[in-house]
Amino acid sequence: MDSTARYLNFLGVDDPPDPGRARFRVLPVPYDLTTSYMPGTRRGPVAILEASAHVEWYDEVLGLEPVEHGILTLPPVEPETSGPAATMERVEAAARAQVEEGRFLLTLGGEHSITAPLVAAHRTVWPDLTVLQVDAHADLRDSYCGSPHNHACAMRRVVDQDVPLVQVGIRSLTREERELAEADPRITTFFAHELAGRPAGAWAAEVASRLGSRVYLTIDLDGLDPSIMPATGTPVPGGLSWWKLTTLLEVVSRSATLVGADLVELAPIGGMVAPDFLAARLAYRIMGLALRHREGIVKRER
């Protein structure tokens, strides 16, 4: 593999000799048609892939190397120029092909609107799916800027599929979104101000108790605090720290199986690589946690 191609594969690894046996598939979706503040999330997948080449393969928290189970980076999903709806169809088709083969699909966005078709693809295999959303924004608008496929409507399109939704870190929403979240029994919201100052393990256990046995994870990187994740289109103060987020994921993975995930809304900042590296390391941590039930791997005591 030449040096340029190396940065287009997650972790910079060569394609596995037998791609069909690779446990993990990484799907880049460089799409940001409906971003409403600062654009640039279409460059997120490439930035994460490039940064991932510098992530150590050994995860010191989990005590394992998830790469040993095989990682195949797929060709990116090209946006459909006819509009958002057609792009969503492309995303769902690309995801469905991987999920139905029994692979763990980790999708790199791109804007958050891509989550709804990803959830739809996973529900073909896991009809009892629950979605865990880490985000600054509720994303429960029915339509925004004239489109139901706007990134501000991402979770509304998930709930429309009759999928239970658990939101964590929310701190920006409309009155109508809050009223919907309070009225709809399928939606559980943990607001950022309710979590501030509480031990992460305690509230993470509450989150886990509201999830089913199979979880699809969607992380909008603006769910993290701008002090460690400034590279998003709509940064909001008061977000999660690295340790609070990873504690949440560890607690959830002890009681539920992670069946798929996406990381979205990274808008790279020229000359600032820390956010890109954070996203890459988070993606790799998610892979390790996804092995917990599928391979009988448990976290080593520290």
C-alpha positions in Angstrom: 0.0 0.0 0.0 1.4 3.4 -0.9 1.7 6.2 1.7 -1.4 8.0 0.3 -3.6 5.0 0.3 -2.5 4.2 3.8 -4.3 7.2 5.2 -7.6 6.2 3.5 -7.8 3.0 5.6 -8.8 3.0 9.3 -5.7 2.7 11.5 -3.6 2.8 8.3 -3.8 -1.0 8.1 -3.7 -2.9 4.8 -6.9 -4.5 3.6 -7.3 -7.9 5.3 -6.2 -10.9 3.2 -9.7 -12.3 3.5 -12.1 -9.2 3.7 -15.1 -11.4 4.2 -13.8 -12.4 7.6 -13.2 -8.9 8.9 -15.3 -8.3 12.0 -15.4 -4.5 11.5 -16.4 -2.4 8.5 -15.8 1.4 8.4 -18.1 3.3 6.1 -17.2 7.0 5.2 -20.1 9.2 4.3 -18.7 12.7 3.4 -22.0 14.5 3.3 -23.0 17.9 4.7 -25.7 19.3 2.4 -28.0 20.5 5.2 -25.6 21.9 7.8 -27.1 25.1 9.2 -24.2 27.0 10.8 -20.6 26.2 9.9 -20.1 23.8 7.0 -17.3 21.3 6.6 -18.5 18.0 8.0 -18.0 16.5 4.6 -14.3 16.6 5.4 -14.8 14.7 8.6 -14.4 11.1 7.4 -11.1 11.8 5.7 -9.8 13.7 8.8 -10.7 10.8 11.1 -9.1 8.2 8.8 -5.9 10.2 8.5 -5.7 10.7 12.3 -6.5 7.0 12.9 -3.2 6.0 11.3 -1.5 7.4 14.4 -3.7 5.6 17.0 -1.9 2.8 18.9 -3.5 -0.6 18.2 -3.4 -1.6 21.8 -6.3 -0.3 23.9 -4.9 0.1 27.4 -8.3 0.4 29.0 -9.8 -2.8 27.5 -6.5 -4.6 27.4 -6.8 -5.8 23.8 -6.2 -5.0 20.2 -9.5 -4.9 18.3 -7.6 -4.7 15.0 -6.8 -8.4 15.4 -10.4 -9.1 14.5 -10.1 -7.4 11.1 -11.0 -4.0 9.9 -12.1 -3.3 6.4 -12.5 0.4 5.2 -15.2 0.6 2.6 -15.4 3.1 -0.3 -17.2 6.3 0.7 -20.9 6.8 -0.1 -21.1 9.5 -2.7 -23.9 12.0 -2.1 -26.7 11.9 -4.6 -27.0 15.3 -6.4 -30.7 15.0 -6.8 -31.3 15.7 -3.2 -31.2 14.5 0.5 -33.8 11.8 0.1 -31.9 10.0 -2.6 -28.7 10.3 -0.5 -30.4 8.7 2.4 -31.4 5.8 0.2 -27.8 5.4 -0.9 -26.6 5.3 2.7 -29.2 2.8 3.8 -28.3 0.5 0.8 -24.6 0.7 1.6 -25.2 -0.1 5.3 -27.7 -2.9 4.7 -25.2 -4.8 2.6 -22.8 -4.9 5.5 -25.2 -5.4 8.4 -26.9 -8.3 6.7 -23.5 -10.1 6.5 -23.3 -9.9 10.3 -20.5 -7.3 10.4 -20.2 -4.5 12.9 -20.5 -1.3 10.8 -19.0 1.9 12.1 -20.0 4.9 9.9 -18.0 8.1 9.8 -20.0 11.3 8.9 -20.7 13.7 7.6 -23.8 15.3 9.1 -26.2 13.7 11.5 -29.0 13.2 8.9 -27.3 10.0 7.9 -28.2 8.2 11.1 -31.9 7.5 10.2 -31.1 5.4 7.2 -28.3 3.6 9.1 -30.8 2.7 11.9 -33.2 1.5 9.2 -30.5 -0.8 7.8 -29.7 -2.2 11.2 -33.3 -2.9 12.0 -33.5 -5.4 9.2 -31.3 -7.6 11.4 -32.1 -6.3 14.8 -35.8 -5.4 15.0 -35.7 -4.9 18.8 -33.1 -2.1 18.4 -32.7 0.8 20.8 -30.8 3.9 19.8 -28.4 5.7 22.2 -27.8 9.3 21.1 -25.0 11.4 22.5 -25.5 15.0 21.3 -25.8 18.6 22.2 -29.0 19.0 20.2 -32.3 17.1 20.4 -32.6 16.9 16.6 -36.3 16.2 16.9 -37.7 18.8 14.5 -40.1 17.4 12.0 -38.7 19.6 9.3 -36.0 22.4 9.1 -35.2 24.7 6.3 -37.8 23.0 4.2 -36.5 19.5 4.5 -37.4 16.5 6.7 -33.9 15.1 6.0 -32.1 18.1 7.6 -29.5 17.2 10.2 -31.8 19.0 12.8 -34.4 16.3 12.1 -32.1 13.2 12.5 -33.7 11.8 15.6 -37.2 12.6 14.6 -36.7 10.3 11.6 -35.4 7.6 13.9 -38.5 7.9 16.2 -40.7 7.7 13.1 -39.4 4.2 12.7 -40.9 3.3 16.1 -37.4 2.9 17.6 -36.9 3.7 21.3 -34.5 6.6 21.7 -32.3 7.5 24.7 -30.7 10.9 24.4 -27.7 12.0 26.5 -26.1 15.4 26.9 -28.8 17.5 25.4 -28.5 21.2 26.0 -29.9 22.9 22.9 -33.5 22.4 21.6 -36.8 24.1 20.9 -39.8 24.3 23.1 -41.6 22.0 20.7 -38.8 19.4 20.8 -38.9 19.3 24.5 -42.7 18.9 24.5 -42.4 16.1 22.1 -39.7 14.4 24.2 -41.8 14.6 27.3 -45.0 13.4 25.6 -43.6 10.5 23.6 -42.9 7.4 25.7 -40.4 6.2 23.1 -38.0 9.1 24.0 -35.9 9.4 27.1 -33.8 12.5 27.5 -30.9 13.0 29.9 -30.2 16.8 29.8 -26.6 18.0 30.2 -27.5 20.2 33.2 -29.0 17.2 35.0 -25.7 15.3 34.7 -23.4 18.1 35.6 -21.6 17.4 38.9 -22.9 13.9 39.2 -20.5 10.9 39.2 -20.5 9.5 35.6 -20.9 5.9 36.8 -24.2 6.7 38.6 -26.0 8.4 35.7 -24.5 6.1 33.1 -26.2 3.2 35.0 -29.5 5.0 34.7 -29.0 5.5 31.0 -28.1 1.8 30.5 -31.3 0.8 32.4 -33.4 2.6 29.8 -31.8 0.7 26.9 -32.7 -2.6 25.4 -30.3 -5.6 24.9 -29.2 -4.4 21.5 -28.1 -0.8 21.0 -27.2 1.3 18.0 -24.9 4.1 19.1 -24.9 7.5 17.4 -22.5 10.1 18.6 -22.7 13.7 17.4 -19.3 15.0 18.4 -20.8 18.3 19.6 -22.1 16.2 22.5 -18.6 16.6 23.8 -17.6 19.9 25.4 -16.1 22.5 23.0 -13.0 22.6 25.2 -12.0 19.2 23.8 -14.1 19.2 20.6 -14.2 22.6 19.0 -14.3 21.2 15.5 -18.1 21.0 15.0 -20.5 23.1 13.0 -22.6 24.0 16.1 -20.5 23.8 19.3 -22.4 24.3 22.5 -20.9 24.8 26.0 -21.5 22.4 28.8 -20.8 19.1 27.0 -19.4 15.8 28.2 -15.7 15.2 28.9 -13.7 12.3 27.3 -13.9 10.4 30.6 -17.6 10.9 31.1 -18.4 9.7 27.6 -16.1 6.7 27.7 -17.5 5.7 31.1 -21.0 5.9 29.7 -20.0 3.6 26.8 -18.3 1.1 29.1 -21.3 0.9 31.4 -23.7 0.5 28.5 -21.6 -2.2 26.9 -21.6 -4.3 30.1 -25.4 -4.8 29.9 -26.1 -4.4 26.1 -24.6 -5.5 22.8 -23.5 -2.7 20.6 -24.6 -3.7 17.1 -23.6 -0.6 15.1 -22.4 2.9 15.5 -21.8 6.2 13.8 -19.6 9.3 14.6 -20.9 12.4 12.9 -20.5 16.2 12.7 -16.7 16.5 12.8 -15.9 19.7 10.9 -12.0 19.7 10.8 -10.2 22.9 11.7 -7.0 23.5 9.6 -3.9 23.0 11.7 -5.8 21.6 14.7 -5.5 17.8 14.8 -6.5 17.0 18.3 -10.3 16.8 17.6 -9.6 14.5 14.6 -7.4 12.3 16.7 -10.0 12.2 19.5 -12.7 11.1 17.0 -10.4 8.4 15.7 -9.5 7.1 19.1 -13.2 7.1 20.1 -14.1 5.1 17.0 -11.5 2.5 17.9 -12.7 2.3 21.5 -16.2 1.7 20.3 -14.9 -1.3 18.2 -13.3 -2.7 21.4 -16.5 -2.3 23.4 -18.5 -3.9 20.6 -16.4 -7.1 21.1 -17.5 -7.4 24.7 -20.6 -9.5 24.1 -19.8 -10.8 20.6 -16.5 -12.4 21.6 -17.0 -12.8 25.3 -14.4 -10.2 26.1 -14.6 -8.4 29.4 -12.9 -5.3 30.6 -9.8 -6.1 32.7 -9.8 -4.6 36.2 -7.5 -1.7 36.6 
